[in-house]
Every structure is written in C-alpha cells, then in structure tokens.
Amino acid sequence: MNTAIIVSTQVIDNQTRTFAAKVVADYSVQADGFTPCTGVIVGTCYGDWYLPSKYELNLLFQQKAVVGGFANDYYWSPTEINGSNAPSLAWEQDFANGDQGRGMKSNSIRVRAVRAF
C-alpha cells in the first residue's frame, strides 16, 4: 500500500534518482524471477512487486542467508518517519548488522523489491 501511495506522487527523474518505487510498480519479470518481460506474455509475467516495509525488511535481514542476494549495505523501506520531518525521512535497514535507522529520502541507497511476504 505504501508503494502505491509513493508511486502516485512520483515521476521518473534521472537527475534526483527519486523513482525507485515507481520502477518497482512498473516492472514485470518472467517466471524465472529475473528476466524482464518484453511484451505481452500471458501467465508468465509478474508485476506485483512492492517495496517491503520497515518490519518486512527486518524479517528479510533475519533470513538473509536463506533469501540471498543482499549486499552488506543499507536498503530503503517505504515506511516514513512520523513527525515534523516526515516528508524528508524514511526508515532504512542495514544488512551488515541489522540496525534500522532514519535516512534522508534524498540519499541514494539500495532497494529490494518483493512480490509477496
């Protein structure tokens, strides 16, 4: 749901790189999980990607050896920080040590899209 809300206010902007949620929402892959869809392929494309919440990212960190593919780096969540700075802050997850913290949305860090949780 947060991904849909974020996407509704975004446009692709190659200058500021503030388009990760939009790319996630617009992206489709074939059944193998990584080959992009290049046309209408009925029944084998998946386009239900979203950015995992703060809580889902923490669960992914706890199972990162099982899930695989994570760098020891920070990953964005679409979960915003409540308060006066909410428009400029969101939660991030450190996949090196499991810490969660606040980050400026203008920072360039990794994202990891998921289809289901």
N, C-alpha and C positions, 0 to 999 in steps of 0.2 A: 504494500500500500504506500509506504513512504517513497519507493522508487517512482510510482505513478505520479505522486504529488510533485516530486522533484522534476520529473520529466516535463510536466505540464508547464513549467516556467523556464525551460531551457531551450536554447538553440545551439547548434554546433558552432563553436567559436574556437578556431585553431590558435588564436592569439593567447587566450587565457586558460585553455585546457579545462574548461568547466563543463564538459559534456559527457562524463563517464556514465551517468545514469541514463542519459538519452541513448547512448550507444548500446548499453545493456538491453534496454527496452526494444530497440530496433533490430537487434542481432538474432539471427537464426542459424542453427547448425544442423547437420545431418545426424543420423542415429549414432555415429561413432563418437559424437561429443565434441569434435573439434573441426571438422571440415565445414566451411561456410556453405550455406545454401545459395545457389546462384540461379534462382528461378523457382518456378512452382513445382515442388516435388511433394506430391500428396502422401501423407502418412509417415514421412521420414524426417521432417524438419521440426525442430524445437525452437520456439520463440518465446517461451515463458520464463525468461531469465529475469532475475532481480538481484539487487544488492542486499546481502544479508545484514540484518540489524546488529546492533551492538552485542546483544545476547547470543545471536546465532554465530557471529564471528568468534566469540569466546568459546563456544562449543566446538567450532572448527579448529581453533587453536589446540584445544584439549585432545582432538583426534587428528592432528595434522600428519602424524606418521601413517595413519590409515588412509586419509584422504589424499595426501601427497600434493606436490606441485607448489608448495608455498616457499617463498624466499624468507630468510630471517630479516624481515623488514616490516614496516608499518602498512596497514591496509585500512582504507576508509570504510565506515559504515554510513548509512543514510540517516542514522539516529542523530538528531540535532540536540544541542545543549540548550536546556531551558534557562531563561533569564534574559537580562538586558542585552547580552551579546549573541543571542540565539541566531540571528541572521548570518553571523560570520563564523560560528563554531559548530563542529560536529565531532562525534566520537570516533576514535581510531584505535586499532588493535595492533600491538607489537607482537609479531610472530617469532621474535627472537626469545622473548622472556615472558610473554603472556600479559604484560601490562596493558591497561586501557587508559586512554587519556583524551584530552581535548586537543583539537587541532584547528587551525585556521583553514577555512574551506579553500582559500587561495593557494595553500600548499599543494605541491604535486607529490602524491604518494600513490601506492598501488591500490587497485580494486580487485575483487574476486567475485565474479557473478556466480550465482547458484540457480538451479531450476526448481528444486524442492528441498524441503528440510524435514 
